[in-house]
Amino acid sequence: MTTARTSKRLSNPWPMPFNDVSTGHRQTARTQELATTRPKRKRRTPEEAREEILLAAEALILEDGPAELKFQSLADRSNVAVSNVYHHFGGVLEIKRGLAEKVFDELTRDLMTALGEEADNEPRIFARKVMSRVYSVLRSERYAKLIGWIVLSTELGELEGFTRPLPAMAALIAGHMGQHLPPDTSERLAQFIIYNVAIVAVGEGLVGPAIKTALTMDEAAAGGSLWLGDHWEELLARELEKAAS
């Protein structure tokens, strides 16, 4: 009797629904569906894999917030194995540092490119063009949000990468205005323009859209660069008048 009961129990060892043939078919179909829809991983050089992981990290921060910066999310976004993410970076902090370095390198390039464009020799026109170009770079949602994220990520340290190009930018502007103004005045005004443009542009990029919506302002009415440009021209006109007298 004992043997019979044991045999009866063992004859059906799996609980439902795994013993259901139709369920098994559905599971097999789902497995096949996942296999066909999942993108195939392609071979990459180490540099390409690292770049794609950093691009995925940036997208996660901008779209979903820093809290979503997780290894599985990065692997899914960049279509690499989680083990590859660990291989290239080792930890989330290393990814943050790598992304911060990438952002600041690109920001430096874009700012110096904006300053390197052909400028008018007339100092007031030159100053307004410089302000407009630098402002457009810094107020972009991408740079403003990523700078804000880096500022709040205390483990990333100081903003040395962000401030790195600023002295060179000020020197370039001062050198141009030095054709019309004394050196100390040119240097002071160049520092003024860089400081105020950076503060206003990054602030507008971070919270400008929300403030404009709350105040029902259009883009033209909220133009911080226009306000700065007008103020700058007035200040520069006074300094040019002093230099000429």
Secondary structure, DSSP 8 states (H G I E B T S, - for coil): -HHHHHHHHHTS-S-TTTT-HHHHHHHHHHHHHHHHHS-------HHHHHHHHHHHHHHHHHHH-GGG--HHHHHHHHT--HHHHHHHHSSHHHHHHHHHHHHHHHHHHHHHHHHHS---SSHHHHHHHHHHHHHHHHTSHHHHHHHHHHHH-GGG---HHHHTTHHHHHHHHHHHHTTTS-HHHHHHHHHHHHHHHHHHHHHHHHHHHHHHHHTT--TTTT-HHHHHHHHHHHHHHHHHHHHH-
